[in-house]
């Protein structure tokens, strides 16, 4: 396979809307991502979640393509699933499972060989600082522990493409810092997409930030370039406010 890289070509997607026919959600999104960490920023309703579902294969676009290593993901099939790690914003967890059992179950779904599962579960638990909580039942886990468990599941199999939707929800400040450090290390050799409302999650670690509004790409550039263009002397939050104001993006 060619050098890892993700490309979105002219993605269009719309959904039925009451009394309005169809509502466009993505309007010709074209982006390319090489190894590194990329922040996806925009108000609610801008198409971030739809774009993520299309990238992860959960939905098909009305038109356009998602390519990995230069090939359509629809043609790669299971080979694409093996390079993909996905952390959804919300996921139903089996309350009676322990963290260890949940990760072992997810490892089986990822077709990790049975003999390697125990070591792989221990590895990803250590990455997210969850070693001490692996044998706690999920029903007794805090929101932060559940969030770290979902991240650990996404890291199983050392995926080359990591897609994280609101990964720091429920994490305390120390865990947010830990997560940023982890993602910065991982980004050296893989593509990481982080969709978030927390600007600080990506401000210091993103190679590039993509600004989305009403299903279109407003801009995509490194943080210093965005600051210079939209909020000289400020920070990424100032860029966000300058571009999106107080609107909800609908």
C-alpha positions in Angstrom: 0.0 0.0 0.0 1.3 3.5 -0.7 2.4 5.8 2.1 -0.5 6.3 4.5 -2.7 9.2 3.7 -6.4 10.1 3.7 -8.1 12.1 1.0 -11.6 13.4 0.8 -12.7 14.3 -2.8 -15.8 16.5 -3.3 -18.0 14.9 -0.6 -21.6 15.8 -0.8 -24.3 14.6 1.7 -27.8 15.7 2.4 -30.7 14.4 4.6 -34.5 14.7 4.2 -35.8 17.7 6.0 -39.5 18.2 6.9 -41.3 20.5 4.3 -37.9 21.3 2.7 -37.0 18.4 0.6 -33.4 17.7 1.4 -31.0 19.6 3.6 -27.4 19.7 2.5 -25.0 18.8 5.2 -21.7 18.5 3.3 -21.2 20.6 0.2 -18.2 19.4 -1.8 -15.7 18.9 1.0 -12.2 18.2 -0.4 -9.3 17.7 2.0 -6.0 15.7 2.2 -4.3 14.4 5.4 -0.8 13.0 5.7 0.7 11.7 8.9 0.0 14.2 11.7 -2.8 15.5 13.9 -5.6 17.5 12.5 -8.3 19.4 14.4 -11.8 19.6 13.0 -13.5 22.7 14.4 -16.9 24.2 13.8 -20.2 25.0 15.6 -23.0 22.4 15.9 -24.6 21.5 12.6 -21.6 22.2 10.4 -21.2 18.6 9.2 -18.3 17.4 11.4 -20.1 14.2 12.6 -21.4 13.4 9.2 -18.0 13.7 7.7 -16.6 11.4 10.4 -19.3 8.8 9.8 -18.4 8.9 6.1 -14.7 8.6 6.8 -15.2 5.7 9.2 -17.5 3.9 6.7 -20.7 4.3 8.8 -22.4 6.2 5.9 -21.9 6.6 2.2 -21.7 10.1 0.7 -24.3 11.1 -2.0 -21.3 11.7 -4.2 -17.6 12.0 -3.9 -14.9 9.6 -2.5 -12.9 8.8 0.6 -9.4 7.4 -0.3 -6.8 5.7 1.8 -3.4 5.3 0.4 -4.8 6.4 -3.0 -7.6 3.8 -3.1 -11.3 4.1 -2.4 -12.2 2.8 1.1 -15.1 1.0 -0.5 -12.7 -1.1 -2.5 -10.4 -1.7 0.4 -13.1 -3.3 2.6 -11.7 -5.1 5.6 -8.2 -3.9 4.9 -9.4 -0.4 5.6 -11.0 -1.5 8.9 -7.7 -2.9 10.0 -5.9 0.4 9.7 -8.8 2.4 11.2 -9.3 3.2 14.9 -12.5 5.1 15.8 -13.6 6.6 19.0 -17.2 7.8 18.7 -18.6 10.6 20.8 -21.0 8.2 22.5 -21.1 4.4 22.5 -23.3 1.9 24.4 -21.1 -0.1 26.8 -22.0 -3.4 28.3 -22.5 -2.5 32.0 -21.7 -6.0 33.3 -18.4 -6.2 31.4 -15.2 -5.2 33.0 -12.9 -2.9 31.2 -10.6 -5.9 30.4 -13.4 -7.9 29.0 -14.7 -5.0 26.9 -11.2 -4.4 25.4 -10.8 -8.1 24.7 -14.1 -8.2 22.9 -13.1 -5.1 20.8 -9.8 -6.8 20.0 -11.7 -9.9 18.7 -13.8 -7.6 16.5 -10.6 -6.1 15.1 -9.3 -9.7 14.4 -6.3 -9.4 16.7 -4.9 -12.9 17.2 -6.2 -14.5 20.4 -2.6 -15.2 21.7 -1.8 -11.4 21.4 -5.0 -10.0 23.0 -3.8 -10.0 26.6 -0.6 -8.1 25.8 -2.5 -5.7 23.5 -5.1 -4.9 26.1 -2.4 -4.2 28.6 -0.5 -2.0 26.1 -3.5 0.3 25.3 -4.6 0.4 28.9 -1.2 1.7 29.9 -1.3 4.3 27.0 -4.4 5.9 28.5 -3.5 5.4 32.2 -6.2 2.8 32.9 -4.2 -0.1 34.3 -5.8 0.1 37.7 -9.3 0.2 36.4 -9.3 -2.7 34.0 -11.2 -5.1 36.3 -13.8 -2.6 37.3 -17.3 -3.3 35.9 -18.3 -0.6 33.4 -21.5 0.1 35.3 -19.3 1.4 38.2 -16.9 3.4 36.0 -16.9 7.2 36.0 -17.5 9.2 32.8 -13.8 9.9 32.5 -12.9 6.2 32.9 -15.4 5.3 30.2 -13.9 7.9 27.9 -10.4 6.6 28.4 -11.7 3.0 27.8 -13.2 4.1 24.4 -9.9 5.7 23.5 -8.0 2.5 24.5 -10.4 0.5 22.2 -9.6 2.8 19.3 -5.9 2.3 19.9 -6.1 -1.5 19.6 -4.0 -2.9 16.8 -2.0 0.3 16.4 -4.1 1.8 13.6 -2.6 4.1 11.0 -5.7 6.2 10.9 -7.2 7.4 14.2 -10.6 9.3 14.2 -11.6 10.8 17.6 -15.0 12.5 18.1 -14.9 14.7 21.2 -12.3 12.6 22.9 -11.8 14.7 26.1 -15.5 14.8 27.1 -15.7 13.9 30.8 -11.9 14.1 31.3 -10.4 16.2 34.1 -7.7 18.8 33.2 -4.8 16.4 34.0 -6.2 13.7 31.8 -6.7 16.3 29.0 -3.0 17.2 29.2 -2.1 13.5 29.2 -4.2 12.9 26.1 -2.7 15.7 24.2 0.8 14.4 24.9 -0.2 10.9 23.8 -1.8 12.1 20.6 1.2 14.3 19.8 3.5 11.2 20.1 1.2 9.0 18.0 0.8 11.6 15.3 4.4 11.2 14.2 3.6 8.0 12.3 -0.1 8.1 11.6 -3.1 10.3 10.6 -5.1 11.5 13.5 -8.4 13.5 13.1 -9.9 15.1 16.3 -13.3 16.6 16.1 -13.9 18.8 19.2 -15.6 21.8 20.6 -12.6 22.3 23.0 -10.2 24.5 21.1 -7.4 23.8 23.6 -7.4 20.1 22.7 -5.8 20.8 19.4 -4.3 24.3 19.6 -0.8 23.2 20.6 -0.6 19.8 18.9 -2.4 20.0 15.6 -0.4 20.2 12.4 -3.4 21.8 10.8 -6.9 22.9 11.8 -9.9 22.6 9.5 -12.6 25.1 10.0 -16.1 23.9 8.9 -19.2 26.0 8.5 -22.5 24.9 7.0 -20.9 21.8 5.3 -18.1 23.7 3.7 -14.4 24.2 4.5 -13.8 27.8 5.5 -10.1 27.3 5.9 -7.5 24.6 6.6 -4.1 25.7 7.8 -1.6 25.4 10.7 -2.7 27.3 13.9 -0.1 30.2 13.5 -1.3 30.9 10.0 -5.0 30.9 11.1 -4.2 33.3 14.0 -2.2 35.6 11.7 -5.1 35.7 9.2 -8.1 35.9 11.5 -7.0 37.1 15.0 -3.5 38.7 15.0 -2.0 38.6 18.5 -4.7 36.2 19.7 -5.1 32.5 20.0 -7.2 29.8 18.3 -10.2 30.6 20.4 -10.1 34.1 19.0 -9.9 32.6 15.5 -13.0 30.5 16.3 -14.9 33.6 17.5 -13.8 35.7 14.5 -14.9 33.0 12.0 -18.0 31.7 13.6 -19.1 34.3 16.0 -21.9 33.1 18.4 -23.9 31.3 15.7 -24.6 27.6 15.8 -23.7 26.9 12.2 -27.2 25.8 11.1 
